[in-house]
Amino acid sequence: MGDVLAGIHSAWEFDTDSVLIRFERGIRTPKLFQVLRERRVPYEALARVELAPGVRRGTVALRAVLRRGADPLLDAAAGQLKTGCDPYRLVLPADRETLADFYATELRGVLGPDAEHPAGRFLVRAPEPPLQFKAYDGKAAFDGGTVSFRWFWTGASSAKWKAGDQFFDVADLEDVEWRTPEVLGGHLRLIRRAAEGRESRPGEPDQDPAAVVFGLGYGLVHESLPLAAAVLAAIRADRATARNADAPAGGGAGGPSPRAPGALRADPADIAERIRHLGGLHEAGLLTDEEFSVKKADLLAEL
């Protein structure tokens, strides 16, 4: 191949082993596309290729359907992306249908023998950290090794304030649950690995310290989904590394996975502000003396 097929909002550049999708930065381009900038899809990641009339009159759509498990973005989205936000759908004017059909045929010719089966690993790169966004009840951030939830005084429930700001190493996580902010109940929840005496999937997101909730203007798709995908990819990579480490004799199974020292360490002013909030909860009777002392010590340990 080696050709470029330009459509509305994006262009596909065909290489010997992959297709590079470049997104425009125009004002009409979906914000998710602008954040992603580009996606390189190896041909082995393709399940099938479709060509159909577009949603808008006078257009056709060339769509690459990826194998399940090949792309962390689609795995995190779990089928919740609207048609217009599908990054693997190229919309063209109807008068270019013959050309689109030619490339669809070419792509079908490079489908691998496992196209109908789920991929055993991610074949498309996840968005690169660091990433962050504002939810209704807190700020979520991911630095590549640790996810942090820092609660907002105006939005977080008393249960979350009582638990304090949260930090999760990807080695302690099992999965990510993303529910689009475009419906009621949108949230991002981290599924922790099951441990004795702790539920792996607690109750409502607004009461769960391992979740942030969305709302009108918060946790938008183009902000929260890339972070969810990056965390999911990191979890799978950590799991694969752990499996490889368990293979040799004396591989130190059960030891902590390495991470960058000092990641997401708060500054003194932030620590002081959070201690003041804890003091307010303590004075209001929402924290016992012991709970306040423990949370305060945890915050001071971050300095």
N, C-alpha and C positions, 0 to 999 in steps of 0.2 A: 504494500500500500504506500504510505508516505504522503497522502493527500490531506487536505483540510476541507471539511464541510462546515460552513458557517450557517448558523440559524439565528433564531431570535433569542437573545440573552446569552448565547454560548456558541462555541465552535469546537468541533471534534477534529483532532489531529491524529491520523492513523499512523502507527509505527509498526515495526516488524512483530512485536510481541505484546503491544498494548495500545490503548487509545487514550490520548491525553485530552481531557475536557477542560477548556478554559472559559471562565465566565466573565461576562462584561461587567463593568462597574457603573452602568448607566442608572439614572434615577428610577427607571421602570423595572430594572432587574431585581428579582426577589432578594431580600436582604441576606437570606441564607446563602445564596450563590455568591454574593459579594464577600461574605465572611470566608467561605471555603476557597475562593479564588480559582482553584483548579483541582481536578481529581484525575489521577492516573489509574486506569483500570486495566490490569493484565487480562489478556484474552482467556486465561484459565479461570478467571473469576466470573465469566459470563455463563448464564444458564440458557438464555435464548435471546433473540432479537425480534422486536415487534415493529410493524409499521401500520399506522391506523390514522383515520381522520383526526385532526386536532380538535380541541374543545372550542376554539374560536373558528368561526366560519372562514373558509378560504385558507386553511392551514392543514398540514399533515404533521404527524409526530413520529419520529424514529426513537424507539425506546430500547435501551439495553437493560435486560432483567438480570440481576446478579444472583449468583448462587447464595442460598441461605448460609450465613456464617462467613461470607467473604468480605463484608464491609462493616466495620464497627458502627458507622453512622446509621446504616439501615437497621442493624440489629438493635441499636438503642432506640430508634424511632418506632420499631415494632409495628409497622404498617400505619402509623398515624400521620405521616406526611400527606399534605394535600397534593393533588395532581400538579398544580402549578409550582410546587416546591420540590418536585422530583429532580434531583441533579443529573439523573441519567436519562432524561427525556429531552430530545432535541426537536424543537418546533421550527418548521420551515413553511414558506409559502407553498400553496397547493401546486403551483406551476413547477415546483422542483421535486414533485413526487417521484418521477422517473429516476432522477439522480439519487434520491433517498433510498429507493428500492434497490438500486445497484449496490450501495454501501451496505444495506441490510443483508443482501445476498453474500457480499464479501465477508461480513462479520460471521454469518452463519457457517461459512466455510472454515473458520478458524476455531470453532467451538471444540473444546477438549473432550476426551472420552468420559470425563466425570461431570459433564455439564449438568446432568440431571440429579446429581447428588450434592448434599451439603458440603461445604468446604471444611476441611479439618483445621484451618487456621485463617486468620484475617489476611487477605491478599491485597486489600486497599488500605493505604495509610490512614490513620486517624488524624484529626486536627491536632496541631502541635501545641502543647502547653508552653508557657503558663496561660491559663484561661480563667475567667471569672465572670460573674453576673450577679445582679441584684434580684433576689426573690422578694416576696412580700414580707417575710419575717426574718430575713437575714441575707448576708452576702456569702455566696459560695465561690470558692477558688480552688484551683488544682494546679500544682507546680510540677507535676510529672511523677511524684512519689507519694504525696499526701494531699488529701481533700480536707478543706477547712470550711466550717460553717460558723460565721460570727453573727450573733443574733442582733436584730434591731429592737430597740426599746419599745418602739411604737407598734410593732407587728408580731413579735414572738409571744407565744403562749407562756404562762407562768411555769409550765412543765419544762420548757426549753431553757428559760432563764435559770431555773433551779439546777438544771443539768450543766449549764455553762457552755461557753463556746466549745465546739467539737472539732477534733482532728483525727483523721482516719488514714492509716497507712494502707496502701493498696494490698499489702500482704494479708491484711485482716478482713478484706472484703471478698464477697462471693459473687456479687452481681450488682447491676444498676437498674433501677426502675424509673423510667421517664414517662410521665403522662403530660401530653401536650397542654400548654397554657390556653389553647383555643377552646377548651371545654372546661366545665366545672370540675373542680377536684384536681386540677393540674399540679404536678409536684415532681420533684426529683428525690428519690429515696435510695440510699445506699443499703444494700443487703449485706449484712455482716455474716461472717462464717459462724455457724452454730457453735455455741460453747455451753458447757454445763451450767444450768441455772439461768440461762438467758435465751429469750426467744430470738430466732433468726429474722423474723418478720413481725415487728410490733404492730400496734394499732394504727389509729388515724394519723396521717402525716403531720397535722398541726400539733400533735402531742408527741411526735417521735423525734428525738434529738438527732437521728440519723437521716432526717428528711428536711427539705425546705419546700414551702408551698408557694405556688404562683398566684397570680391575680391579675386584675386589669392593669396592663402596662408593666408587669413584672415577669421575669423568667421567660422572655420572648423566645420563640423557636430558634431564631438565629443566634441567640446568646446561650441558652441552656442546653440545646441539643449537641452542639460541638463539644461542650464540656462533658456531657454524659458519655459521648462516644469515646473521648480521650480517656476517661476513667475506665470504661469497659475494656478498651484495648490494653491499658496498663494492667488491669486485673488478669486478663488472659495471658499476657506476656509473663507476669509474675508466676502464674500457675505453671506455665510451660517451663520456666527456669527452675522452679521447685521440683518438677518431675525429673528434669535432667540432673539436678543435684542429688536426687535420691538414688540415681542409678548406680554410681560407683560405691564400693564398700567404704564405710566410714565417711560418707558424704556429709555428715553433720545434719541429718534430718531433724527438723523441729527447731532449728536455730532461726533467729530473726533474719529477715531479708534486709540487705543493705539499703540505706537511703541517705540522701545528702544531709549532713549535719546542719542544724540550725534552720531547716526549711520552715518557712512561714512563721518565724519568730516575731512576736509583736514588739512594737516600740514602747518605751516607758510611758508615754502619754496615753497610749491605748490601754495599757495595763491599768493605769491609775483610774481611767474612766470606767473600765469594767469592774474594778473593785468598788467604786462608788455605787454602781448599779447593784452589785451584790449587797452592799450595805443597806441600800434602800429596801431590797427584798427581805433582808434580815430584820430591819426595823418594822416592816409590815407583817412580820410573823410567818413569812413564806419559807424562810430558811431557819433551821435550828442553829444554836451556837456552834455545834460540831460541824454541821454542813457548811456554815459560813467560813469557819476556820480552814476546812479542807479545801474549799474552792479558792479561797484567798491564797493559800499556800501553793496551789496548782498554778495560779496566775503569776505569782512571784517567781515561780520556778522557770517561767518562760523568759525571764530577763537575762 
